[in-house]
Amino acid sequence: MSTERLTMAQALLKFLANQWIEIDGISQPFVSGIIGIFGHGNVTGLGEALENGDSGLIFIQGHNEQGMVHTATAYAKQKNRLAIFACTTSIGPGATNMVTAAATATANRIPVLLLPGDVFACRQPDPVLQQIEDPTHYALSANDCLRPVSRYWDRITRPEQLMTACLNAFRVLTDPIDTGAVTLCLPQDVQAEAYDYPTAFFEKRTWYLDRRDLSDRAIEEAVAAIKAAKQPLIIAGGGVHYSLACDSLSTFADQFGVPVAVTQAGKSALPWSHRMNVGGIGVTGTQVANKLAAQADLVLAIGTRLQDFTTASKWAFQHPQVKILQLNVSAFDGYKMGATLLQADAKLGLQAIHKALESLQTRGKSYATDQGYQQQISQWRQEWQQEVDRLYRTEISDGNSQTRVLGVLNDFVSEQDVVVSAAGSLPGDLHRLWRSKTPKDYHLEYAYSCMGYEVAAGLGVKMAHPHGEVYVLVGDGSYLMLHSELLTSIQEGYKITIILLNNQGYQCIKGLQQSQGSRGFGNEFRYRDKASQRLEGETLRVDFVQYARALGANAMLANDVTEFNQSLQEAKQSSISTLIEIHVNANSMSGGYESWWRVAVAEVSTSDEVKQAYQTMENKVKQVKPY
């Protein structure tokens, strides 16, 4: 057996560079490069291997560990999980900074490989700088914080362990069911230790995404349920994108007259103009989708986790005999809400059900929903688009309307462009109102609703999609939390345009407070009032334009939508990342439509408004499906 003597870090990079992924006969490299910040726990191990090795993997310098993992996550999401970046940090705060981003990747089922340094496996220099000493469990390190947010976690304490660890890591990274963050902890002494690795370990390895067919039994059950339904509804999730099933969904919905509502991850699977696209569903959904959900006697959920925002906390489906079918590769997701599992790849499953429905002949015609139902869908769609037009053109007397700003941007972007967002009130407005034109032109992280994802994700999307403009939509609160990778975008020449909608606080959560009886507390950016000793003084002022310029970005302040449109034109012509700040009224986002979200309301309070909110919650709870 031939071998090659390499350090563990050198062997790791050589292995990563030779991993490929294949779907539908199309093969491509899986690992695109490494994003990292060096410290004493990885600079002389992985750092040396990257500096002096010949793996061919590009190295990108991050500026915040959480941010760089968000960048890698967004890159993999935009690539439909067919390409990844690995992320390396030192032990200590560098590693623990990745915890939030790892949770974001795992909650969204997005593959990302984390390579944090670790304390000495030999334990001779203990305790080293940044080491956490647990007197009851000496094997613990800061990296153990990554265990609960990783789909696979390993610590490599001998160089030969790298081989089994890597195979298990890529088993998970390429698994459409179990993927998420994968953590390989690399003690700094082991990174630098040499071993005679078998050369076979470095040969090109292809990981195959073999599609799972729908069983005959499942096809029969699905067809029988669809045939019996009078008002069926499809809910399309992120799995539609990841299985490359957008065209199959479009044909299915159009031919059989079944309306399609979308989750945040599923949005853009159909263009907004598709006659059966009824838009976002649930808490942040459209009026038409939620009205259809309330009366649906059959829900065909495709590639979705059915989380509480999608199901309106299990309140959305009000038909007394509603049946839920889950077309999903994951049995874990497929049985949620008492659903009948149709376990299969979304694309193959849709195609199989399509073929079976076509074979059903009634008076010489194949299956389709009733014309009266389709006419109702058409009417409700038309009414909803009129509502979108109204919100997109709403002018207010005391500032700029958030929905008006989004309308200007939606009219401005092309089919090649992508919008990116994550948390606050923007995901609600975007899910309800944004008119997607092509698959993947809408990139929202809403499984973890992670503030701080946006700017870093914009960089990741641009790296994955360099040929169009990338527009990052972010509030001032989320921007202040994390925007370090704006500097990385400038450094690497990946231009993004940040639309900073400044409403001077965490206004989305203030709105939630007020909807549950509060007058609003602790969510606006204000100085402390000396008399009340509360945060009720003057509003904090942050010059975001100067802030961005100091990093080397182009930056502009738009005072109104006319200036905003002009700023968009200027930003499009710019070759460097640009920030456009525009102030929006805190109460100018869209409201809920035919929906409800369950949050915990105080059972005992001195406030009459809170007491009333608690009673409203109790009444709603009685109407949910207790699956």
Stockholm file with secondary structure:
# STOCKHOLM 1.0

chainA/1-627         MSTERLTMAQALLKFLANQWIEIDGISQPFVSGIIGIFGHGNVTGLGEALENGDSGLIFIQGHNEQGMVHTATAYAKQKNRLAIFACTTSIGPGATNMVTAAATATANRIPVLLLPGDVFACRQPDPVLQQIEDPTHYALSANDCLRPVSRYWDRITRPEQLMTACLNAFRVLTDPIDTGAVTLCLPQDVQAEAYDYPTAFFEKRTWYLDRRDLSDRAIEEAVAAIKAAKQPLIIAGGGVHYSLACDSLSTFADQFGVPVAVTQAGKSALPWSHRMNVGGIGVTGTQVANKLAAQADLVLAIGTRLQDFTTASKWAFQHPQVKILQLNVSAFDGYKMGATLLQADAKLGLQAIHKALESLQTRGKSYATDQGYQQQISQWRQEWQQEVDRLYRTEISDGNSQTRVLGVLNDFVSEQDVVVSAAGSLPGDLHRLWRSKTPKDYHLEYAYSCMGYEVAAGLGVKMAHPHGEVYVLVGDGSYLMLHSELLTSIQEGYKITIILLNNQGYQCIKGLQQSQGSRGFGNEFRYRDKASQRLEGETLRVDFVQYARALGANAMLANDVTEFNQSLQEAKQSSISTLIEIHVNANSMSGGYESWWRVAVAEVSTSDEVKQAYQTMENKVKQVKPY
#=GR chainA/1-627 SS CCEEEEEHHHHHHHHHTTEEEEETTEEEESEEEEEECCCTTTTTTHHHHHHHCCCCCEEEECSSHHHHHHHHHHHHHHTTTSCEEEEEECSTHHHHTTHHHHHHHHHTTCCEEEEEEESCSSCSSCSCTTCCCCTTCTTCCGGGGGSTTCSEEEECCSGGGHHHHHHHHHHHHTCTTTCSEEEEEEEHHHHHCEEEEEGGGGSCEEEECCCCCCCHHHHHHHHHHHHHCSSEEEEECHHHHHTTCHHHHHHHHHHHTCCEEECTTTTTSSCTTSTTEEEECSTTCCHHHHHHHHHCSEEEEESCCCCHHHHTTTTSCCCTTCEEEEEESCHHHHTGGGCEEEESCHHHHHHHHHHHHHTCEETTEECCCCHHHHHHHHHHHHHHHHHHHHHHTCCBTTBCCHHHHHHHHHHHCCTTCEEEECSTTHHHHHHHHCCCCSTTSEEECCSSCCTTHHHHHHHHHHHHCTTSCEEEEEEHHHHHHCCTHHHHHHHHTCCCEEEEEECSBCHHHHHHHHHTTCCCCSCBCBCCCTTTCSSCSSBCCCCHHHHHHHTTCEEEEESSHHHHHHHHHHHHHCSSCEEEEEECCTTCSCCCCSCCCCCCCCSSCSCHHHHHHHHHHHHHHTTSCCC
#=GC SS_cons         CCEEEEEHHHHHHHHHTTEEEEETTEEEESEEEEEECCCTTTTTTHHHHHHHCCCCCEEEECSSHHHHHHHHHHHHHHTTTSCEEEEEECSTHHHHTTHHHHHHHHHTTCCEEEEEEESCSSCSSCSCTTCCCCTTCTTCCGGGGGSTTCSEEEECCSGGGHHHHHHHHHHHHTCTTTCSEEEEEEEHHHHHCEEEEEGGGGSCEEEECCCCCCCHHHHHHHHHHHHHCSSEEEEECHHHHHTTCHHHHHHHHHHHTCCEEECTTTTTSSCTTSTTEEEECSTTCCHHHHHHHHHCSEEEEESCCCCHHHHTTTTSCCCTTCEEEEEESCHHHHTGGGCEEEESCHHHHHHHHHHHHHTCEETTEECCCCHHHHHHHHHHHHHHHHHHHHHHTCCBTTBCCHHHHHHHHHHHCCTTCEEEECSTTHHHHHHHHCCCCSTTSEEECCSSCCTTHHHHHHHHHHHHCTTSCEEEEEEHHHHHHCCTHHHHHHHHTCCCEEEEEECSBCHHHHHHHHHTTCCCCSCBCBCCCTTTCSSCSSBCCCCHHHHHHHTTCEEEEESSHHHHHHHHHHHHHCSSCEEEEEECCTTCSCCCCSCCCCCCCCSSCSCHHHHHHHHHHHHHHTTSCCC
//
